[in-house]
Amino acid sequence: MTTLNMLARLKAGLKKTQEALAGRIDSLLFPGKLDEACLEELEEILLAADVGVATTQSLLSFLRDAIKKSVIKDPQDLRATLKARLLFLLNQAKPAVETSVNASPYVILVLGVNGTGKTTTVAKLAHRYKAMGKSVLLAAADTYRAAALEQLEVWAERLGVEMVHHQSGGDPSAVAFDALRAASCRKKDVLLIDTAGRFHTNRGLMEELKKMKRTIQRQLEGAPHETLLILDATTGSNALQQAQDFHQAVGITGLVVTKLDGTAKGGMVVAVADRLSIPVRYIGLGESLEDLQEFDPPAFVNALFSSD
């Protein structure tokens, strides 16, 4: 896919967020004037887009200070400064240097609550790695739902990749153990472990995640090399709480934000990056295998302000 096609799809996918955020900001600023009423309305716009209370207050404080120092002199200055600040916040949460990228197998633990698109995202990641010429093994560690195993089996067959699984109701950590052993013996490049859809408030299930991670760490030094949390953009501000709880429990190295094409609340991407400094690794903009894209902060912000 060409860069131009990717940008076009990004803009199309973020159309609802663009209209709710940048579109409303443009309507506010033209032919508006810079006063407290303008900033109060800007606050409402940011909150409606789920930029989050803390991040919104931080942004407004930054803008007020810039106005006071005459860095911002007119509405267009405010627009440009806000855009630059959003990019700054997103860039602060850079992915960690993947020092283990040559590890074999490269182990990716995938987490998230039910309904976020977790298992489908595992399939999309497998598709990406296969396209890079990597051999992939899937692990069905969501042993609580028979439907989850069946769904992953369908994807494995469709993608032409192998899968390790146990019977429904089995020990998820045992699945991870066997999958890692199989990946090593079969000389697979990448092991993707699909875990149970867990509510961040369920402490018993969170303890199971901790156990699984310890099992992986004991078996292969440096693993898991990535621990990705899948967040549904349509959940809005609740995504921040989910990320906080999962990060506290097992340590998240990156986020995958799905369903951005179906919501006007894409500002949650900024909120999570700002408050937790966890990088967004990928974003989902549709149902096809190719709709999982690496997150590009400049492209994301430019797509929001698509009139540029």
C-alpha positions, 0 to 999 in steps of 0.5 A: 500500500502506498503512503498516499493510500495509507494517509487517505484511509487514515483520514477516512477512518478518523472522519468522525473524530475530525468532525467532532474535534478539529471541525468544531474547533475550526467553527469556534475559531473562525471568525471567533476571538480569543477570550475566556468564553472561547476557551471554555467552549474549547474545553467542552469540545475537548471533553466531548472528544474524550481527550480527558479531564486532566489532559484537557486542563493541561492543554488549556493551561498551556494555551492560556499561558501562550496567550498571556505571553503573546505567543498566540495572537489570533485564532489561527495561532491558537489552532496551530499551537493546539495542533503542535501541542497534541503532537508533542503529547503523542510523541512523548510516548515513544515505543521502547527500543526493541532490543529483543527484536531479533529474539527467536521466538519474538513473544507478544502477549496480547491483553484486553477486555471482551469486545475490544477486537482482541482476537481479531487484532491477534490475527491482523498482527499475524498477517502483518508478520507473515507479510514481513516473511516471518513464521508465526505461531498462535497460542489460544490462551483464552481458555474460558470461552470456547468461542474464543478458541473457535474464532482463533482456529478460523483465523489460523486456518485462514492465515495458514499459521499453526496454533497451540491450544488446550481444552476449554477451561484449562490453565492459560499459563500451561497453554503459554508454556506449551506454546513457547516450547513449541515455538522454540522447537519449530523455530518460529519467528513470532509467538502471539499469545491471545489471552482471556478477555478480562475486565480490569476490575476482575482481580482474580483474572488479573492475577492469572495474567501475572502468573502467565507472564511469570511463566513466560519469563521463566521459560525465555529470558527477556520474554514477553518482548511486547505486552500489548493492550487492546483498547476499544476507542468507542469506550472513550474515557473508560479506556484510560482506566483500563490502561492504568489497571492493566499497566499496574498489573503486568506492565504494558509496553504498547497499545493497540486502539481499535474501532477508531473509524466508528467513533467521534471520541478518538481523543482518548488516544491523546489522553492515554499517551499523555497520562500514562506515557504508554505508546500507541503501537497500532490503530485499527481503522476497519475490519479487513486484515490490512486495516491495522496500521502502525501508529504515526503521531504526525499522520494522526494529528494531520488527519484530525486537522484534515483541512491542512 
